[in-house]
Amino acid sequence: MSDSLGPVLAILSDIAVVAAIIYAAYWAFAIRHALVDHIYRNRALWLGVLTILFVIVVIAPTPTGNDVVSDVLNNAPTVALTVGFLGFVDSTVPIARRSDPLLRNILNWKKSRVLAWVVLILVDILSVHAEIESSNTSSSNVLGLFVVAVIGAPVMLIAARRSKDLNLRKSLKWFALALLFFLGILLVAVLESKLNLSTSSYGEIPYAAVLILVAYALYRSARSLAPINRLALVPNLERPPP
């Protein structure tokens, strides 16, 4: 009974994760369509693209370690996701800084961003190489997300605290929370590797729980750019005054 229940729960967990991410993507693009401010529209577009990449990562086949080309292609969505998340952070810092009345520098980002990109690129390359060389892919394929979380979460939290734009502040806080949830993915990966739990059975449930939290945080980040109860008022801003 338990042996047959595990795979079923794993499949249901995957379906729940994909549904949650698609829901987040839908709202990101829907909110972008309703917004007028180009800065908010660009942030919503970024979030929508990231959630689409997130879906691709979730449904992408697990690398087999048997064929170099297929392993590189299978890891491409994860690499794109890490680059996309850091790209969101990188492009948001100048916007957040302009919304700070004191125009304070955020962790000396103009210089530290170069180091952040170098570290992420090296980690992604080494992670893909490790997956090609080894059939154990339980933890190496999330190291890039770990790097993005460690770098991006503090930057976004500081930016949110200093910004006087209330909507942007809320959005950045939720985005930082999504990044922090990635640390949970790494923790689950390490624990399941130590316990030898199968991700095709009960071991998939903790992964799914954390991924759903990430999707929810991304959804709230997009929604914070334009609260639902104000979306109906947005089209009126485009009308000329009487």
Secondary structure, DSSP 8 states (H G I E B T S, - for coil): -HHHHHHHHHHHHHHHHHHHHHHHHHHHHHHHHH---HHHHHHHHHHHHHHHHHHHHHHS----SS-HHHHHHHHHHHHHHHHHHHHHHHHHHHHHHHTSTT---STTHHHHHHHHHHHHHHHHHHHHHHHHH-S--TTGGGHHHHHHHHHHHHHHHHHHHH---HHHHHHHHHHHHHHHHHHHHHHHHHHHHHHT--TTTTTHHHHHHHHHHHHHHHHHHHHHTS-GGGGGGGGGGGS---
